[in-house]
Amino acid sequence: MREVILTTLTGFIVGLLFTRLKLPIPAPPNLAGVMGIVGILLGYLVATKFGIGK
């Protein structure tokens, strides 16, 4: 759980920094894009659990 909190805090700080420096955000700016990344993670986890692609 500590890792999740630290990762979220780091992402929050990076988001603030990118906004302050007027840089484009390095992540999808909408929920659909974020869910695409979640889907990739879930696919990876299922594939490694069941040995798909070995």
C-alpha atoms as one frame of an Amber mdcrd trajectory, in Angstrom:
protein
   0.000   0.000   0.000   2.901   2.324   0.739   4.148   1.883  -2.821   0.749
   2.888  -4.235   0.613   6.013  -2.067   4.165   7.050  -2.978   3.543   6.427
  -6.684   0.336   8.463  -6.599   2.070  11.298  -4.757   4.944  11.241  -7.255
   2.527  11.361 -10.187   0.677  14.260  -8.572   3.899  16.219  -8.121   4.973
  15.492 -11.715   1.565  16.691 -12.940   1.972  19.933 -10.986   5.490  20.386
 -12.317   4.461  19.820 -15.943   1.615  22.316 -15.551   3.904  24.900 -13.953
   6.447  24.520 -16.775   3.624  24.644 -19.377   4.591  21.262 -20.818   2.115
  18.763 -22.272   1.054  16.145 -19.763   2.897  12.819 -20.274  -0.285  10.784
 -19.802  -3.693  10.465 -21.448  -5.707  13.552 -20.447  -9.033  11.696 -20.182
 -10.575   8.700 -18.473 -10.701   6.590 -21.646  -6.933   6.921 -22.074  -6.282
   6.042 -18.450  -8.558   2.992 -18.701  -6.609   1.893 -21.786  -3.452   1.840
 -19.668  -5.296  -0.081 -16.931  -6.424  -2.586 -19.578  -2.849  -3.086 -20.750
  -1.765  -3.744 -17.153  -4.603  -6.216 -16.569  -3.813  -8.045 -19.829  -0.166
  -8.309 -18.796  -1.069  -9.651 -15.358  -3.445 -12.279 -16.775  -0.893 -13.342
 -19.416   1.882 -13.777 -16.847  -0.394 -15.607 -14.396  -1.542 -18.156 -16.977
   1.734 -18.388 -18.916   0.261 -16.998 -22.127   2.886 -16.060 -24.714   5.737
 -18.183 -23.385
